[in-house]
Amino acid sequence: MVLRDQTLLKEYQAVQERIEKAKEVLQLKQELVKENGEARQAELEELKLSYHQFQEKENRLDGLLEVSDILERTRQKMQQEAKEREYEHQQEIRRKKMKHRGLEL
């Protein structure tokens, strides 16, 4: 009976050691999961920040492109107006020449 009790006691201690090791492993896994979660959260925050910075840059570029388009339209309009003024000026010169020659239109 004593031998049987000693065997049971050794088995019980072995089981207790395995339970303790399992608890340690489980605790380490939980810590790793927590660390990974925190690391992933930090990565996510960094990605969000990068995304917002990208959006800001994109908005600035869109604004610059819009300004560029406005400037191009203004340039084209000014060129057209200059051509029209030049045409009117040439017409005025022709009228004066014709008037000078005695022909009025």
PEHUPE-V881262 format. One record per residue. N is the residue number from 1. PHI is phi in degrees with one decimal (* if undefined). NEAR is the number of other ideal C-beta (glycine too) atoms within 10 Angstrom. D_LAST is the distance of its C-alpha to the last C-alpha in Angstrom with 2 decimals. Layout:
((N:PHI:NEAR:D_LAST) (N:PHI:NEAR:D_LAST))
//
This chain:
((1:*:5:140.41) (2:-64.4:6:139.60) (3:-62.8:7:138.14) (4:-65.0:8:136.01) (5:-64.5:9:134.82) (6:-65.6:10:133.94) (7:-64.1:10:131.96) (8:-62.8:10:130.14) (9:-64.6:10:129.50) (10:-64.5:10:128.04) (11:-63.5:10:125.87) (12:-61.8:10:124.75) (13:-64.1:10:123.89) (14:-62.8:10:122.00) (15:-64.3:10:120.03) (16:-61.5:10:119.35) (17:-63.3:10:118.09) (18:-64.3:10:115.78) (19:-63.1:10:114.52) (20:-63.1:10:113.88) (21:-64.1:10:112.07) (22:-63.1:10:110.01) (23:-62.3:10:109.14) (24:-62.4:10:108.10) (25:-62.0:10:105.97) (26:-61.4:10:104.39) (27:-64.5:10:103.71) (28:-62.4:10:102.14) (29:-61.8:10:99.95) (30:-63.3:10:98.86) (31:-64.6:10:98.04) (32:-63.6:10:96.02) (33:-61.7:10:94.15) (34:-63.4:10:93.45) (35:-62.7:10:92.32) (36:-62.3:10:90.13) (37:-61.7:10:88.67) (38:-66.1:10:87.95) (39:-63.9:10:86.48) (40:-64.9:10:84.30) (41:-63.5:10:83.23) (42:-63.5:10:82.30) (43:-62.1:10:80.36) (44:-62.7:10:78.61) (45:-62.6:10:77.65) (46:-64.0:10:76.37) (47:-64.4:10:74.32) (48:-61.3:10:72.89) (49:-61.9:10:71.93) (50:-60.2:10:70.33) (51:-62.7:10:68.44) (52:-65.1:10:67.13) (53:-64.3:10:66.12) (54:-62.0:10:64.32) (55:-61.7:10:62.50) (56:-62.4:10:61.45) (57:-63.8:10:60.12) (58:-62.3:10:58.33) (59:-63.7:10:56.72) (60:-63.9:10:55.62) (61:-64.0:10:54.16) (62:-59.8:10:52.35) (63:-62.3:10:50.93) (64:-65.3:10:49.83) (65:-63.8:10:48.22) (66:-64.4:10:46.38) (67:-61.8:10:45.17) (68:-60.2:10:44.15) (69:-63.1:10:42.16) (70:-61.9:10:40.46) (71:-62.9:10:39.61) (72:-64.6:10:38.22) (73:-63.3:10:36.00) (74:-64.3:10:34.84) (75:-61.4:10:34.15) (76:-63.4:10:32.12) (77:-63.2:10:30.13) (78:-65.2:10:29.48) (79:-62.9:10:28.41) (80:-62.4:10:25.97) (81:-63.5:10:24.58) (82:-64.7:10:24.40) (83:-63.1:10:22.47) (84:-63.7:10:19.98) (85:-64.5:10:19.71) (86:-63.9:10:19.39) (87:-61.9:10:16.58) (88:-61.2:10:14.71) (89:-62.8:10:15.70) (90:-63.1:10:14.48) (91:-62.7:11:11.02) (92:-63.4:10:11.16) (93:-61.7:10:12.54) (94:-61.3:11:9.90) (95:-60.7:13:7.20) (96:-64.9:10:10.06) (97:-63.1:10:10.88) (98:-64.4:12:7.74) (99:-66.0:11:8.10) (100:-62.4:8:11.70) (101:-82.9:8:11.45) (102:95.5:6:9.88) (103:-111.2:9:6.57) (104:-110.8:7:3.72) (105:-92.2:7:0.00))
//
